[in-house]
């Protein structure tokens, strides 16, 4: 099987396993789905962290208003009254004004936070260093883990306007947000190998990689119109640092030698002009002691 190290621009993302017979079109679609799935998990985890701190999201008509404005307009967070976390809540005001401040108690906070940590670990970029490949099944398992934790804390489900529930139901609206710029459309995404675009015209992975099945290559995913990504550097950042460190040490040694006027080296064996003659006559290592 071919192991592909997927990158976006210069950032490492994940490892993906496929075969030489896989079409480029299928490869790009599958990789884009996993990439977008990781982004979804990151968005959900970020919102769940706020959920564990400040409770459920205000409805759209209250979102962004001050307490005085809500009271003046006589608006009521009906869903906030229905969606009470298991075991009760502690009031923790949201300074941003997005959530109602009904923070779950410590035990339920731990349920949410543990699920967040486990889900992040499942899709972490560190699994690249571990040599583990990421699949859509793993991404779905991470989403199910988060969904299960939310159901434990909120068995009545979150309000329909809460972005976490919308993410789980795949009806999220990301228009006008930074997150929408990060998403890659599987239908128009591009894959690059060795600085060249892999065309989705019926060609396979083997047409670009070669005929060796068991290999590991680097490919880069990009959106249509982003242009060709930068080529991989000749050496890694660690290698570059090691070379620079070696050059610096060598430079410092040469400086010390230039400043050192000591001529004790003349007593060394290698500096003796008659060293060759002594070696022929066997005069090395002679001791005059009895």
N, C-alpha and C positions, 0 to 999 in steps of 0.2 A: 504493500500500500504506500501511496505517496503522502507524506506529512507536509502540510503547507503552513508556514508561519505567516499568518495574516497580519498585515500592518495597515494603518490608516495614516497617510502622510509618513511621518517618521516614528510614530508611536506604535509600539508592539501591542497587539490586541489579544490574539488567541491562536492556538494550533488547531488545524482542521485536517482530518484524514479523508482521503478519497482514493480513486484509482485512475490509471492512465486512460481508461476507456470513458470516463465521465466527460460529458460535453461541457464546454465552457459556459454555456447558457445555464445549465443546471448548477454548476459550481458557483457562479456569481449569485444566483438566486438564493441558494442555501447559505452561502457566506453572509449575504446581506441580511437575511432573516435572523441569523444568529447575532450579527452585529447590532441590529435594531432591538433584538430581544434583550441584549445586555444593557442597552440604553434605557429600555423600559424598566428593567429591574433597578437600575440606579435611580430613576425618577421615583419609583414606588418607595424605595428605601428612604430617600430623602424626605418624602411626605410622611412616611410612617414614623420617622424620628420626631417630626413635628406633632404627629398624632399622639405619640407617647408623652409629649410634653404639655400639649395644650388642647387635646380633645379634638372633636370633629370640626369640620369646616362650616363656617357660616353660610347660609343660603345667599344666592347672588344679590338679592335685594338689600341685604344687610352688609355684605362684604365691603370693607373699606370705609364704613361710616363710623363716626364716634358714638359713644354711649348716649350723649345728649341728642344727637341726630336720630338715633334709633328710638329713643323715648319720645321725641317730638313727633316723629312719623308714626308712632304706635306700631312698630314692627315687632314681630315675635318669632323667635327661632323655634318653630314647632318641632323640627327634626332633632334639635338639641335636647328637647324634653323627652323625646322617645328613645334616642340612642344614648343610653347611659351605660358606661363600661361595667363589665362584670365585677362585683365586689364593691361598687361605688366609685366615687371620684373625689379628687382634691382640687380646689380651685387654684389655677395657675394662669394668671392673665397673660394673654398673647399681646405683646407690645406692638406687633405689626398689625393686629386686628383682623387676622384671617380666620382664627379658630376661637371657639367659645370658651376656652380656658378650663373645661372639665377634664382634667388630667386623670387618667387611670391610676389606681393605687399601685404601690411598689411591685406587688406580685405580677400584676398584669403588664406593667412597664417592662419587667424582665422577660415576659413572654414575647413581647414585640421586639425588644432589643436583641434577644437571642436569635430570633428568626431573621432579623436584619443582618446580623453578623454572619450567620450561616449562609444566607443567600449571597452576600457579597463575596464570601470565601469560595463559593461554588463557581463564580464567574470571574474571579480575580485574575489579574494579569500575571500573578505569581505562578499560576499553574503552567505557564509557558516554561518557566525555569524548572518546573517539576517534570516536564515532558508529557503532560496530560493534554489530550485533545478535547476540545469543547464541541458538544453537539446540541441540536435544538431540543433534544430530550432533557438534557441537563438544565437548559434555560427554563423549560417548562416546569421541571421539578422545583427549581428555585422560586418560580412564580407561585406554584401550588403551596410551597412552604410559607410564603408570605401571606397568601390568601387564608391558609389555615390558622395562622396566628391571629389575624384580624377577626376571624369568626369566633375564636376562643374568647377574645376580649369583648367583641361586639356581636353576640349571637343573633341579634335582631338585624344585622347588617348595617353598613354605614349609610348615611343619607345618599339619595341618588345623585346629588350635586357634588358630592365629595370626589375629588380627583383620584383618590385611591380606588374607590369603587369603579369609577369610569375607566381607569387603567385596566382593572381586572376584567371588565366587560368589553374591552377593546372599543370603547366609544369616546376615548379622550379627544379633546380638541386642543391641539398644540399650535394652532395658527397664531402668528405674531409673537411667538416665544423663541428663546434661544435654543430650546430643545428641538424645535422643528428644523433648525438649520443643521443639526447634527445627524438627523435621520437620513439614511441612504435608500433611495427607491430601488427595490430589487429589479424592476423592469428596465431601468435605464442605467443602473450602476455599471462601473467599468472595473476591470481587473487588469493589473499590470505585472509583467514578469520581465526582468532584466531590462527595464526601461522601455519596453514595448507593450502596447495594448494587446490584450488577448481578445480577438474578435469573436462575437457570438453568432457566427454564421455556419454552425454545424461542426466546427472544429472541436477536437477533444483536448484534454489536458496533455496527453502524450504528444500531440503535435507541437507543443511548445517546450515541454520539459525534456522529452526524449523517450527512449525505450527502457530505461532502467526503472523498474517498478519500485524497489525499495530505496527511496531517496527522500531528502528533506530540502525543500526550497522555500524561498521568500517571495510572497506576492503581496501587492498593495491594492487595497480597495479604495475607490474614490467615486464621487458623484460625477454625473455627466456635466462636462463644461469646466471642471476643475483643472484640466490639463494634466500633463504627465508629471507624476511625483518625482521627487529628487532620487537619484540613484543611491544605492547603499554605499556607505563609506568603505574605503579599502581596509581600514582597520577599525576595531571597536573603540569606544571611548576609554575603556580600561587599558587597552593596548597602547593607545596614544599617550595616556598618562604615564605608563611605564617607560615608554621611549623618552618622553620629556624628562622624567625623573632621572633616567640613566644619563642623558646628555648633560643635565645640570650637575650631577655628581662628578662626571668626567671633567666638566669645565672647572669645578672647584678644585679638583685634584691638580689640574694643570696650573691653576693660579698659585697653589701652595708650592709646587715645584719651581715655578719662576721666582718666588720669593725666598726660597730656601737656598742659602749660599754655603751650606755645610758640604765639605768635601770628604766626609768620612767614607763615602762610597768607594773612594780610591783604594781603601784597604780590602774591598770585597774581592773575592776570587775571580769574578767575571771581569773586573777592571785590571787585572794583572796582565801586563804585556807578555810576560814569560810563561803564561799559563799553559800554552800549547807545548812549549819545550819541556816543562815539568811533567806533563802528561805522558810524553814519549819516553822520558827517562824514569818514569814510575816514582816521582818524588812527591806525590800527593799523600796526605794523611800520614806523614812521618812524625813519630814521637821520639824525643831524645831522652825521655825518662827511662830509668832502669826497670 
